[in-house]
Amino acid sequence: MGFVPPMPLHSALERLHWAGPARNLAMVLMLKGPGDDEFDSKICRGIALTTKVAIVASLHKGKLPQVQSSYVAERVVKGYPHAATNIYMRDGTEYVFDWWPTLNPQNPLVSSLAAWRVGGKSVEHRAFKGFS
């Protein structure tokens, strides 16, 4: 199951967007690392892969009519690699949904692809009103 911080701590980590880094650190302290199934599924790339698969499955079922496709987006900013879920819309716009910083299924960070690639502006899904 892995490390799950107490609720007040998790809420604080979510607000600070440190929930993913804190969980990764906890797993490393529990001597888990790359190659361990639990570790690999819970780091940013594992989360992005899982969410991409769920989105593509929904597309095949005829759900999400405004979405054309999804893939795992990858970047390196300031020497740190990171992955998140890219969603390509039928109108040609692209959004990146990043669940790793918050670890809240209802509140990923949302960015434009261009901003995400350089570690730029993102907004919590609960506050997202579109990009201008």
C-alpha positions in Angstrom: 0.0 0.0 0.0 2.8 2.4 0.7 3.1 5.4 2.9 0.0 7.5 3.4 0.5 10.6 5.6 -2.0 11.5 8.3 -4.9 13.7 6.8 -3.8 17.1 8.2 -0.3 16.5 6.9 -1.5 15.3 3.5 -3.8 18.4 3.2 -0.8 20.6 3.9 1.4 18.7 1.4 -1.3 18.9 -1.2 -1.7 22.7 -0.8 2.1 23.1 -1.0 2.2 20.7 -4.0 4.7 18.5 -2.1 2.6 15.4 -1.7 4.4 13.5 -4.4 7.9 14.4 -3.4 7.1 13.5 0.3 5.7 10.1 -0.7 8.7 9.4 -2.9 11.0 10.2 0.0 9.0 8.0 2.3 9.3 5.1 -0.1 13.0 5.6 -0.5 13.3 5.6 3.3 11.4 2.3 3.3 14.2 1.1 0.9 12.0 1.1 -2.2 13.3 2.4 -5.5 13.4 2.1 -9.2 12.5 -1.5 -10.3 10.2 -2.0 -7.3 6.6 -2.3 -8.6 5.1 -0.2 -5.9 7.7 2.5 -6.3 7.5 2.5 -10.1 3.6 2.8 -10.1 3.6 5.7 -7.6 6.2 8.0 -9.0 5.2 10.7 -11.5 5.7 8.5 -14.5 3.7 5.6 -13.1 0.8 8.0 -12.2 0.9 9.6 -15.7 0.9 6.1 -17.4 -2.1 5.0 -15.3 -4.1 8.1 -15.9 -3.3 8.0 -19.7 -4.5 4.4 -19.9 -7.7 5.3 -18.1 -8.3 8.3 -20.4 -7.7 6.2 -23.6 -10.0 3.5 -22.3 -12.7 6.1 -21.7 -12.2 7.4 -25.3 -12.7 3.9 -26.7 -16.0 3.6 -24.8 -17.2 6.9 -26.4 -16.7 9.0 -23.3 -14.8 12.3 -23.2 -16.1 13.5 -26.6 -14.0 16.7 -26.5 -10.7 14.7 -26.0 -8.9 13.4 -29.0 -6.0 11.6 -27.4 -3.7 11.3 -24.4 -0.1 10.5 -23.8 2.6 10.7 -21.1 4.5 14.0 -21.4 8.0 14.1 -20.2 10.4 17.0 -19.4 13.6 17.9 -17.6 13.6 21.3 -15.7 16.6 22.4 -13.7 18.0 18.8 -14.0 14.9 17.1 -12.7 13.0 14.7 -14.9 9.2 14.7 -14.6 6.2 13.1 -16.3 2.6 14.0 -16.3 -0.6 13.3 -18.4 -1.0 15.2 -21.6 -4.5 15.6 -23.0 -4.9 16.6 -26.6 -8.4 18.1 -27.3 -10.3 18.0 -30.5 -10.1 21.8 -30.8 -6.2 21.5 -31.0 -5.5 22.7 -27.5 -3.3 20.6 -25.1 -3.4 20.5 -21.4 -1.2 18.7 -18.9 -2.7 17.2 -15.8 -0.2 16.5 -13.1 -1.5 14.5 -10.2 1.9 13.8 -8.6 2.3 17.2 -6.8 -1.1 16.9 -5.0 -1.8 13.2 -5.0 -5.5 14.1 -5.1 -7.5 12.4 -7.8 -9.9 15.3 -7.9 -7.3 18.1 -7.9 -4.4 17.7 -10.3 -2.4 20.7 -11.4 -3.4 21.8 -14.8 -1.0 23.6 -17.3 -0.8 24.4 -20.9 1.7 22.0 -22.5 4.1 24.9 -23.3 4.1 26.2 -19.7 4.4 22.7 -18.2 7.5 21.9 -20.4 9.4 24.8 -18.8 8.1 24.4 -15.3 5.8 27.4 -15.7 2.4 28.4 -14.4 0.0 25.7 -13.4 -3.3 25.9 -11.5 -5.1 23.5 -9.2 -8.0 21.8 -11.0 -10.5 23.0 -8.4 -9.6 26.6 -9.4 -9.1 26.1 -13.1 -11.3 28.4 -15.3 -9.4 27.9 -18.6 -6.4 29.7 -20.0 -6.5 33.1 -21.4 
